[in-house]
Amino acid sequence: MKTSEEKRYEALSPFELKNKLIDMAKTHQERMMLNAGRGNPNWVAITPRYGFFQLGIFALEESQRKPHRPNLGGVAMKEGIAKRFEEFLNKNSDFLGIEFLREAFAWVYAELKIAPDDFLSEIVDAILGDHYPMPDRILDSVEKIIHKYLDQEMCAGNPPAGRFDLFTTEGGTAAMDYIFSSLMENKLLHKGDKIALGTPIFTPYLEIPYLNDYEFVELEIKQDENAGWHYPDSEIEKLADPKVKAFFLVNPSNPTSVSMHQDTLDKIAELVQTRRKDLILLTDDVYGTFVNGFRSLAAAAPLNTILVYSYSKYFGATGWRLGVIAIHQDNVFDKKIAALPEKDKKQLCKRYGTVNLNPTEMKLIDRMVADSRSVALHHTAGLSTPQQVLMSLFSLYCLIDKKGEYKKLAQDIVSHRFKTLYKAVGIPHPENQYDAHYYATIDIPALAETRYNKEFADYLVNNYEPIDFVWRLADEKSIVLMDGGGFDAPNMSVRVSLANLPDSAYEDIGKGISDLLAEYHNRWESSKR
């Protein structure tokens, strides 16, 4: 491929470049394509799904107790619904999902102190989806369940004092969109503001700031590749600059798949408690469940942090679009809005005055709900209620799993593939307690220097475009990987998703990487003759 042509494709997002690589890999019908680009998991959490569909059957039976017409059910009746549910469980005890529902709902009654009839009435109505979400931000019981799940998984079972308000969204990407929009609408960020990004990072965070909607100035807070992708103190210290209005990160990171060290969390917590009480923190923690003892910035610095979590990766549910935003009830955002100049307050009162008689009292998270439907369509806001039920069942599945068996299974899948990949490449796999193993980022020039020498590594960097390696992998090996440079990882690095292919495929991918590097080396040796 000509250098000029490669330069054209380097302008694309890695996710768009991936589509071109897939097309190329497919042209070689004699080889099976291995697409380890996008991180869609190839496992599915079965038990809570069985529970979901069994609960749906019960809900349909309840709806038919007072039918309007043949094949037209009615609203489920609350009185006695818990007793009828118990009878349903006993009658169907041999079916998969029934015992899970029994244990999960017993946990709800005991731990959350919700009356059985109240809970069953709400959850049955929700799974039928026969009413608009009410409250629109999140259903009452769902909020209590998900809050407990976030306490366990995002705060290592040791949450900060106080409570978080939650807003369920159509996946983590919708949450990001709503957050960026509301931060701008409520004058917490402005065009031209300087924002910090923890890099390498999921590409939309790199691309969104440049859109006309935002026009942010980016400051990179860089992980150190040579220190296992740890954030050096010198990088975190950049956040002390009062010109930096916000810090956005993915934790564990994407593509490096490594979570923040505890000392980094402590340093940021100390910073926002002392020198930068106004700093906005946005953390996307979708991969947190793949790291034992994971603690989010929301646990370390709750007053300054907006937490985004998605159920998509852990439970194999990307198609369901299940996300949640969490903001502590005592937070800097509401205080900053209350301290805005009167002119801005009046403007915001006009914006939200059609949905609240006292718009000045609206929390940021409730403003997000309104903004998610352009305010005027606020009455249609909220995640669909069946989606909220499934989020609850996923959460309950882990809350009643006292031994963490599901966590061990999910982690073992990606950890095994991680080790298989590195063994096939021919180098030791990194040992890092903070590694989620969801992705592997392999620095090709660094690999070239380790396997051969620095002169050859320099030759690669100086004579080939950064995407040349992933391009040739697709064209010559039918292996599709992401270009790490597009995530602000080192140029000519590759991101391998360890989630979406059979275990055996990662040996082929590792060998493909190793063989292609050898071919570059042979070409270099030939050029010297």
MIKOL-640399 format. One record per residue (C-alpha): x, y, z; residue number from 1; residue in three letters. Coordinates in steps of 0.25 Angstrom, whole numbers, plus 2048, in hexadecimal, padded with zeros to 3 digits. Layout:
N
ATOM    xx    yy    zz   seq   type
ATOM     X     Y     Z   NUM    ala
...
//
This chain:
529
ATOM    xx    yy    zz   seq   type
ATOM   800   800   800     1    met
ATOM   805   80E   7FD     2    lys
ATOM   809   817   808     3    thr
ATOM   800   822   803     4    ser
ATOM   7F4   818   804     5    glu
ATOM   7F8   814   812     6    glu
ATOM   7F8   822   816     7    lys
ATOM   7EA   824   811     8    arg
ATOM   7E5   819   81A     9    tyr
ATOM   7ED   81D   826    10    glu
ATOM   7E3   829   827    11    ala
ATOM   7D8   820   82A    12    leu
ATOM   7D4   81B   838    13    ser
ATOM   7D9   80D   83B    14    pro
ATOM   7CB   808   83B    15    phe
ATOM   7C9   80D   82D    16    glu
ATOM   7D6   808   828    17    leu
ATOM   7D2   7FB   82E    18    lys
ATOM   7C7   7FA   824    19    asn
ATOM   7D1   7FB   819    20    lys
ATOM   7DA   7F1   81F    21    leu
ATOM   7CE   7E7   820    22    ile
ATOM   7CB   7E9   811    23    asp
ATOM   7DA   7E6   80E    24    met
ATOM   7DA   7DA   817    25    ala
ATOM   7CE   7D4   810    26    lys
ATOM   7D3   7D5   802    27    thr
ATOM   7DC   7C9   806    28    his
ATOM   7D2   7BE   806    29    gln
ATOM   7DC   7B3   807    30    glu
ATOM   7DF   7B8   815    31    arg
ATOM   7D5   7B9   821    32    met
ATOM   7D5   7C8   826    33    met
ATOM   7D8   7CA   834    34    leu
ATOM   7D2   7D7   839    35    asn
ATOM   7D7   7DB   846    36    ala
ATOM   7D4   7EA   844    37    gly
ATOM   7C7   7EE   84B    38    arg
ATOM   7C6   7E9   85A    39    gly
ATOM   7B8   7E2   859    40    asn
ATOM   7B9   7D7   863    41    pro
ATOM   7B6   7C9   85E    42    asn
ATOM   7B0   7C4   86B    43    trp
ATOM   7A2   7C6   870    44    val
ATOM   79E   7C6   87F    45    ala
ATOM   793   7BB   87E    46    ile
ATOM   78D   7BA   88C    47    thr
ATOM   788   7C9   88D    48    pro
ATOM   782   7C8   87F    49    arg
ATOM   77A   7BB   883    50    tyr
ATOM   775   7C3   88F    51    gly
ATOM   771   7CE   886    52    phe
ATOM   769   7C6   87D    53    phe
ATOM   763   7BE   888    54    gln
ATOM   75F   7CB   88E    55    leu
ATOM   759   7CF   881    56    gly
ATOM   750   7C3   881    57    ile
ATOM   74B   7C5   88F    58    phe
ATOM   748   7D4   88B    59    ala
ATOM   740   7CF   87F    60    leu
ATOM   738   7C6   887    61    glu
ATOM   735   7D1   891    62    glu
ATOM   731   7DA   885    63    ser
ATOM   727   7D0   881    64    gln
ATOM   720   7CF   88E    65    arg
ATOM   717   7DB   889    66    lys
ATOM   718   7DB   87A    67    pro
ATOM   711   7E6   872    68    his
ATOM   70E   7DC   866    69    arg
ATOM   714   7CF   861    70    pro
ATOM   723   7D1   860    71    asn
ATOM   722   7DE   866    72    leu
ATOM   727   7DE   875    73    gly
ATOM   726   7E9   87F    74    gly
ATOM   72E   7F0   88A    75    val
ATOM   733   7E6   895    76    ala
ATOM   72C   7E7   8A2    77    met
ATOM   735   7EA   8AE    78    lys
ATOM   72C   7E3   8B9    79    glu
ATOM   732   7D5   8BC    80    gly
ATOM   73C   7D6   8B1    81    ile
ATOM   747   7D1   8BA    82    ala
ATOM   73F   7C5   8BE    83    lys
ATOM   73C   7C2   8B0    84    arg
ATOM   74A   7C3   8AC    85    phe
ATOM   74E   7B9   8B7    86    glu
ATOM   744   7AF   8B1    87    glu
ATOM   74A   7B2   8A3    88    phe
ATOM   758   7AF   8A8    89    leu
ATOM   753   7A2   8AF    90    asn
ATOM   74C   79D   8A3    91    lys
ATOM   757   79F   899    92    asn
ATOM   763   79C   8A3    93    ser
ATOM   769   792   899    94    asp
ATOM   76B   79D   88E    95    phe
ATOM   778   7A5   88D    96    leu
ATOM   778   7B3   893    97    gly
ATOM   76E   7B0   89D    98    ile
ATOM   777   7AD   8A9    99    glu
ATOM   77F   7BA   8A5   100    phe
ATOM   772   7C2   8A6   101    leu
ATOM   76F   7BC   8B3   102    arg
ATOM   77D   7BF   8B9   103    glu
ATOM   77D   7CD   8B2   104    ala
ATOM   770   7D2   8B7   105    phe
ATOM   772   7CC   8C5   106    ala
ATOM   77F   7D5   8C5   107    trp
ATOM   777   7E1   8C1   108    val
ATOM   76C   7DF   8CC   109    tyr
ATOM   777   7DD   8D7   110    ala
ATOM   782   7E6   8D3   111    glu
ATOM   77A   7F2   8CD   112    leu
ATOM   76E   7F0   8D6   113    lys
ATOM   764   7F2   8CB   114    ile
ATOM   756   7EC   8CD   115    ala
ATOM   755   7E0   8C4   116    pro
ATOM   747   7E5   8BE   117    asp
ATOM   74D   7F2   8BB   118    asp
ATOM   75A   7ED   8B4   119    phe
ATOM   752   7E2   8AC   120    leu
ATOM   748   7EC   8A8   121    ser
ATOM   753   7F6   8A3   122    glu
ATOM   75C   7EC   89C   123    ile
ATOM   750   7E4   895   124    val
ATOM   74B   7F1   890   125    asp
ATOM   759   7F5   88B   126    ala
ATOM   75C   7E8   884   127    ile
ATOM   74E   7E9   87D   128    leu
ATOM   752   7F7   878   129    gly
ATOM   744   7FC   878   130    asp
ATOM   747   80A   87F   131    his
ATOM   751   815   87C   132    tyr
ATOM   75D   814   886   133    pro
ATOM   759   81B   893   134    met
ATOM   761   821   899   135    pro
ATOM   767   824   88B   136    asp
ATOM   776   824   891   137    arg
ATOM   775   816   896   138    ile
ATOM   76A   80D   89D   139    leu
ATOM   76B   80D   8AC   140    asp
ATOM   76E   7FF   8AF   141    ser
ATOM   777   7FE   8A3   142    val
ATOM   77F   80A   8A9   143    glu
ATOM   781   803   8B6   144    lys
ATOM   786   7F6   8B0   145    ile
ATOM   78F   7FC   8A6   146    ile
ATOM   795   805   8B1   147    his
ATOM   798   7F9   8B9   148    lys
ATOM   79F   7F3   8AD   149    tyr
ATOM   7A7   7FF   8AB   150    leu
ATOM   7AB   7FF   8B9   151    asp
ATOM   7B0   7F1   8B8   152    gln
ATOM   7B7   7F2   8AA   153    glu
ATOM   7BB   800   8A9   154    met
ATOM   7BF   803   8B7   155    cys
ATOM   7C5   7F5   8BB   156    ala
ATOM   7B9   7F4   8C5   157    gly
ATOM   7BE   800   8CD   158    asn
ATOM   7B6   80C   8C7   159    pro
ATOM   7B8   81A   8CB   160    pro
ATOM   7AE   820   8D5   161    ala
ATOM   7A1   825   8D0   162    gly
ATOM   799   821   8C3   163    arg
ATOM   79A   822   8B4   164    phe
ATOM   78F   826   8AB   165    asp
ATOM   78E   81D   89F   166    leu
ATOM   789   81F   891   167    phe
ATOM   787   813   888   168    thr
ATOM   78B   815   879   169    thr
ATOM   78C   80E   86C   170    glu
ATOM   79A   809   86F   171    gly
ATOM   7A6   810   872   172    gly
ATOM   7A8   817   866   173    thr
ATOM   79A   81E   867   174    ala
ATOM   79F   822   876   175    ala
ATOM   7AB   828   870   176    met
ATOM   7A2   830   866   177    asp
ATOM   799   835   871   178    tyr
ATOM   7A4   839   87A   179    ile
ATOM   7AC   841   870   180    phe
ATOM   79F   848   86C   181    ser
ATOM   79A   84B   87A   182    ser
ATOM   7A8   850   87E   183    leu
ATOM   7A7   85A   873   184    met
ATOM   799   85E   874   185    glu
ATOM   79B   861   883   186    asn
ATOM   7A7   86A   881   187    lys
ATOM   7B0   860   889   188    leu
ATOM   7B9   85F   87C   189    leu
ATOM   7BA   869   871   190    his
ATOM   7C0   869   863   191    lys
ATOM   7CF   86B   863   192    gly
ATOM   7D0   865   871   193    asp
ATOM   7DC   85C   874   194    lys
ATOM   7D9   84E   878   195    ile
ATOM   7E2   843   87B   196    ala
ATOM   7E1   835   876   197    leu
ATOM   7E7   828   87C   198    gly
ATOM   7EF   822   870   199    thr
ATOM   7EF   819   869   200    pro
ATOM   7E0   819   869   201    ile
ATOM   7D3   815   861   202    phe
ATOM   7D3   81D   854   203    thr
ATOM   7C6   824   856   204    pro
ATOM   7CC   82C   862   205    tyr
ATOM   7D7   830   858   206    leu
ATOM   7CD   834   84D   207    glu
ATOM   7C2   83A   855   208    ile
ATOM   7CA   846   85A   209    pro
ATOM   7CD   84B   84C   210    tyr
ATOM   7BE   84C   847   211    leu
ATOM   7B8   859   845   212    asn
ATOM   7AF   856   851   213    asp
ATOM   7BB   857   85A   214    tyr
ATOM   7C8   85C   855   215    glu
ATOM   7CF   858   861   216    phe
ATOM   7DE   859   863   217    val
ATOM   7E4   84B   866   218    glu
ATOM   7EF   849   870   219    leu
ATOM   7F4   83A   871   220    glu
ATOM   7F6   833   87E   221    ile
ATOM   7FF   828   879   222    lys
ATOM   800   81A   87F   223    gln
ATOM   80F   815   87F   224    asp
ATOM   810   809   876   225    glu
ATOM   81D   805   87D   226    asn
ATOM   817   805   88B   227    ala
ATOM   80B   7FC   887   228    gly
ATOM   802   807   882   229    trp
ATOM   803   80E   890   230    his
ATOM   800   81D   891   231    tyr
ATOM   80D   824   896   232    pro
ATOM   80B   82E   8A1   233    asp
ATOM   811   839   897   234    ser
ATOM   805   836   88E   235    glu
ATOM   7FA   837   899   236    ile
ATOM   801   844   89D   237    glu
ATOM   7FD   84A   890   238    lys
ATOM   7EE   84A   896   239    leu
ATOM   7F2   855   8A0   240    ala
ATOM   7F2   85F   895   241    asp
ATOM   7E5   867   898   242    pro
ATOM   7E4   869   888   243    lys
ATOM   7E1   85A   888   244    val
ATOM   7D2   859   889   245    lys
ATOM   7CF   84A   889   246    ala
ATOM   7D6   83D   888   247    phe
ATOM   7D0   832   880   248    phe
ATOM   7D5   824   880   249    leu
ATOM   7D2   815   87E   250    val
ATOM   7D5   80D   88A   251    asn
ATOM   7DA   802   888   252    pro
ATOM   7DF   808   87B   253    ser
ATOM   7DC   805   86D   254    asn
ATOM   7E4   801   866   255    pro
ATOM   7EF   7FD   870   256    thr
ATOM   7E5   7F6   879   257    ser
ATOM   7EB   7FB   886   258    val
ATOM   7E4   801   892   259    ser
ATOM   7E9   80D   89B   260    met
ATOM   7F3   809   8A6   261    his
ATOM   7EE   80C   8B4   262    gln
ATOM   7F9   817   8B6   263    asp
ATOM   7F4   81E   8A9   264    thr
ATOM   7E6   81E   8AF   265    leu
ATOM   7EB   823   8BC   266    asp
ATOM   7F3   82E   8B5   267    lys
ATOM   7E6   833   8AD   268    ile
ATOM   7DE   832   8B9   269    ala
ATOM   7E7   83B   8C1   270    glu
ATOM   7E8   845   8B5   271    leu
ATOM   7D9   847   8B5   272    val
ATOM   7D8   848   8C4   273    gln
ATOM   7E3   853   8C4   274    thr
ATOM   7E8   85A   8B8   275    arg
ATOM   7DD   857   8AD   276    arg
ATOM   7D0   856   8B4   277    lys
ATOM   7C9   85B   8A7   278    asp
ATOM   7CF   850   89E   279    leu
ATOM   7C5   848   896   280    ile
ATOM   7C8   839   896   281    leu
ATOM   7C1   830   88C   282    leu
ATOM   7C5   821   88D   283    thr
ATOM   7C0   816   883   284    asp
ATOM   7C2   809   88B   285    asp
ATOM   7BC   7FE   882   286    val
ATOM   7C7   7F5   884   287    tyr
ATOM   7C9   7F6   893   288    gly
ATOM   7C2   7E9   896   289    thr
ATOM   7CE   7E2   890   290    phe
ATOM   7D8   7E7   89A   291    val
ATOM   7D7   7E1   8A8   292    asn
ATOM   7D5   7EC   8B3   293    gly
ATOM   7D2   7F6   8A9   294    phe
ATOM   7D0   804   8AE   295    arg
ATOM   7CA   80F   8A6   296    ser
ATOM   7CD   81E   8A6   297    leu
ATOM   7BF   81F   8AB   298    ala
ATOM   7C3   818   8B8   299    ala
ATOM   7D0   820   8BA   300    ala
ATOM   7CB   82E   8B6   301    ala
ATOM   7BB   82C   8B6   302    pro
ATOM   7B8   83B   8B7   303    leu
ATOM   7BF   83F   8AA   304    asn
ATOM   7BC   832   8A2   305    thr
ATOM   7B2   82E   897   306    ile
ATOM   7B2   81F   896   307    leu
ATOM   7AE   818   889   308    val
ATOM   7AC   809   88A   309    tyr
ATOM   7A7   7FF   87F   310    ser
ATOM   7A2   7F1   881   311    tyr
ATOM   7A6   7EE   872   312    ser
ATOM   7B4   7E7   874   313    lys
ATOM   7B3   7E0   881   314    tyr
ATOM   7A5   7D9   87E   315    phe
ATOM   7A7   7D8   86F   316    gly
ATOM   79C   7E2   86C   317    ala
ATOM   7A1   7EC   862   318    thr
ATOM   794   7EB   85A   319    gly
ATOM   78B   7EE   866   320    trp
ATOM   791   7FC   868   321    arg
ATOM   791   7FC   877   322    leu
ATOM   799   808   87E   323    gly
ATOM   798   810   88A   324    val
ATOM   79D   81E   88F   325    ile
ATOM   7A0   820   89E   326    ala
ATOM   7A2   82D   8A5   327    ile
ATOM   7A3   82F   8B4   328    his
ATOM   798   837   8BA   329    gln
ATOM   7A2   840   8C0   330    asp
ATOM   7AA   845   8B4   331    asn
ATOM   7B2   851   8AF   332    val
ATOM   7A9   851   8A2   333    phe
ATOM   79D   856   8A9   334    asp
ATOM   7A5   860   8B1   335    lys
ATOM   7AB   865   8A5   336    lys
ATOM   79E   867   89E   337    ile
ATOM   798   86E   8AA   338    ala
ATOM   7A4   878   8AA   339    ala
ATOM   7A2   87C   89B   340    leu
ATOM   7A0   88A   898   341    pro
ATOM   792   88F   898   342    glu
ATOM   792   890   889   343    lys
ATOM   795   882   887   344    asp
ATOM   78B   87D   892   345    lys
ATOM   780   885   88B   346    lys
ATOM   784   87E   87E   347    gln
ATOM   783   871   884   348    leu
ATOM   776   874   88B   349    cys
ATOM   770   876   87D   350    lys
ATOM   776   869   878   351    arg
ATOM   771   861   883   352    tyr
ATOM   765   869   887   353    gly
ATOM   75B   860   87F   354    thr
ATOM   75E   854   887   355    val
ATOM   760   859   895   356    asn
ATOM   759   864   89D   357    leu
ATOM   766   867   8A4   358    asn
ATOM   771   864   89A   359    pro
ATOM   77C   86A   8A3   360    thr
ATOM   77A   85E   8AC   361    glu
ATOM   77C   854   8A1   362    met
ATOM   788   84B   8A3   363    lys
ATOM   792   849   897   364    leu
ATOM   78E   83B   896   365    ile
ATOM   77F   83F   894   366    asp
ATOM   783   849   88A   367    arg
ATOM   78A   83E   883   368    met
ATOM   77D   836   882   369    val
ATOM   776   843   87C   370    ala
ATOM   782   845   873   371    asp
ATOM   782   837   86E   372    ser
ATOM   775   83A   867   373    arg
ATOM   778   849   863   374    ser
ATOM   770   84D   86F   375    val
ATOM   763   84F   867   376    ala
ATOM   761   840   866   377    leu
ATOM   765   83E   875   378    his
ATOM   757   837   877   379    his
ATOM   75D   82B   86E   380    thr
ATOM   76A   82A   875   381    ala
ATOM   76F   81E   87C   382    gly
ATOM   775   810   879   383    leu
ATOM   76B   806   875   384    ser
ATOM   766   7FF   881   385    thr
ATOM   769   7F0   87C   386    pro
ATOM   777   7F5   87A   387    gln
ATOM   777   7FA   889   388    gln
ATOM   772   7EC   88D   389    val
ATOM   77D   7E5   886   390    leu
ATOM   788   7EE   88C   391    met
ATOM   782   7EB   89A   392    ser
ATOM   783   7DC   898   393    leu
ATOM   791   7DD   893   394    phe
ATOM   794   7E5   8A0   395    ser
ATOM   78D   7DB   8A9   396    leu
ATOM   794   7D0   8A2   397    tyr
ATOM   7A1   7D5   8A7   398    cys
ATOM   79C   7DA   8B5   399    leu
ATOM   797   7CC   8B9   400    ile
ATOM   7A4   7C6   8B3   401    asp
ATOM   7AB   7C7   8C0   402    lys
ATOM   7B7   7BE   8BB   403    lys
ATOM   7B9   7C7   8AF   404    gly
ATOM   7B8   7BA   8A6   405    glu
ATOM   7B3   7C2   89A   406    tyr
ATOM   7BE   7CC   89B   407    lys
ATOM   7C8   7C1   89B   408    lys
ATOM   7C2   7BB   88F   409    leu
ATOM   7C2   7C8   887   410    ala
ATOM   7D0   7CC   88B   411    gln
ATOM   7D5   7BE   888   412    asp
ATOM   7D0   7BF   879   413    ile
ATOM   7D8   7CC   876   414    val
ATOM   7E4   7C8   87F   415    ser
ATOM   7E6   7BB   878   416    his
ATOM   7E5   7C1   86A   417    arg
ATOM   7EF   7CC   86F   418    phe
ATOM   7F9   7C1   873   419    lys
ATOM   7F7   7BA   866   420    thr
ATOM   7F9   7C6   85D   421    leu
ATOM   806   7CA   864   422    tyr
ATOM   80C   7BC   863   423    lys
ATOM   809   7BB   854   424    ala
ATOM   80F   7C8   852   425    val
ATOM   81B   7C2   859   426    gly
ATOM   81D   7CC   865   427    ile
ATOM   819   7CB   874   428    pro
ATOM   80C   7D0   877   429    his
ATOM   80C   7DD   880   430    pro
ATOM   809   7DA   88F   431    glu
ATOM   800   7E5   894   432    asn
ATOM   7F6   7E4   89F   433    gln
ATOM   7EF   7F0   899   434    tyr
ATOM   7ED   7EA   88B   435    asp
ATOM   7DF   7E7   887   436    ala
ATOM   7E4   7DE   87C   437    his
ATOM   7D8   7E3   873   438    tyr
ATOM   7E2   7E8   868   439    tyr
ATOM   7F1   7E6   866   440    ala
ATOM   7F9   7F2   860   441    thr
ATOM   805   7ED   859   442    ile
ATOM   810   7F8   855   443    asp
ATOM   815   7F3   848   444    ile
ATOM   822   7FB   848   445    pro
ATOM   825   7F7   857   446    ala
ATOM   823   7E9   853   447    leu
ATOM   82C   7EB   847   448    ala
ATOM   837   7F0   850   449    glu
ATOM   835   7E5   85A   450    thr
ATOM   835   7DA   850   451    arg
ATOM   840   7E0   847   452    tyr
ATOM   846   7ED   84A   453    asn
ATOM   844   7FC   84A   454    lys
ATOM   849   7FE   83C   455    glu
ATOM   83E   7F6   837   456    phe
ATOM   834   7FC   840   457    ala
ATOM   838   80A   83A   458    asp
ATOM   837   805   82C   459    tyr
ATOM   829   801   82E   460    leu
ATOM   825   80F   834   461    val
ATOM   82D   817   82A   462    asn
ATOM   829   80F   81D   463    asn
ATOM   81A   80B   81F   464    tyr
ATOM   80D   812   822   465    glu
ATOM   808   80F   830   466    pro
ATOM   7FC   807   82A   467    ile
ATOM   805   7FF   821   468    asp
ATOM   805   7F3   82B   469    phe
ATOM   7F6   7F2   82E   470    val
ATOM   7F4   7F4   81F   471    trp
ATOM   7FD   7E8   81B   472    arg
ATOM   7F8   7DF   826   473    leu
ATOM   7EA   7E1   820   474    ala
ATOM   7EF   7E0   811   475    asp
ATOM   7F9   7D5   813   476    glu
ATOM   7F4   7CD   81F   477    lys
ATOM   7E5   7D0   820   478    ser
ATOM   7E7   7D5   82E   479    ile
ATOM   7E0   7E2   832   480    val
ATOM   7E5   7E9   83D   481    leu
ATOM   7E3   7F8   842   482    met
ATOM   7EE   802   83F   483    asp
ATOM   7F3   806   84D   484    gly
ATOM   7F8   814   848   485    gly
ATOM   7E9   818   846   486    gly
ATOM   7E7   817   855   487    phe
ATOM   7F4   81F   858   488    asp
ATOM   7FB   812   85B   489    ala
ATOM   809   811   855   490    pro
ATOM   809   812   846   491    asn
ATOM   809   805   83F   492    met
ATOM   804   7FE   84B   493    ser
ATOM   7F8   7F4   84A   494    val
ATOM   7EC   7F2   853   495    arg
ATOM   7E7   7E4   854   496    val
ATOM   7D9   7E2   859   497    ser
ATOM   7DA   7D5   862   498    leu
ATOM   7CB   7D5   863   499    ala
ATOM   7C5   7D1   856   500    asn
ATOM   7CC   7C5   850   501    leu
ATOM   7CD   7B6   854   502    pro
ATOM   7D9   7B3   85D   503    asp
ATOM   7E1   7AC   852   504    ser
ATOM   7E0   7B8   849   505    ala
ATOM   7EA   7C0   852   506    tyr
ATOM   7F5   7B6   84F   507    glu
ATOM   7F3   7B9   840   508    asp
ATOM   7F3   7C8   842   509    ile
ATOM   800   7C7   84B   510    gly
ATOM   807   7BF   840   511    lys
ATOM   802   7C8   835   512    gly
ATOM   808   7D4   83C   513    ile
ATOM   815   7CD   83E   514    ser
ATOM   816   7C8   830   515    asp
ATOM   813   7D6   82A   516    leu
ATOM   81D   7DC   833   517    leu
ATOM   827   7D2   82E   518    ala
ATOM   823   7D5   81F   519    glu
ATOM   826   7E4   822   520    tyr
ATOM   834   7E0   828   521    his
ATOM   837   7D8   81C   522    asn
ATOM   834   7E3   813   523    arg
ATOM   83D   7EC   81B   524    trp
ATOM   848   7E2   81A   525    glu
ATOM   847   7E1   80B   526    ser
ATOM   847   7F0   80A   527    ser
ATOM   855   7F1   811   528    lys
ATOM   85B   7E7   807   529    arg
//
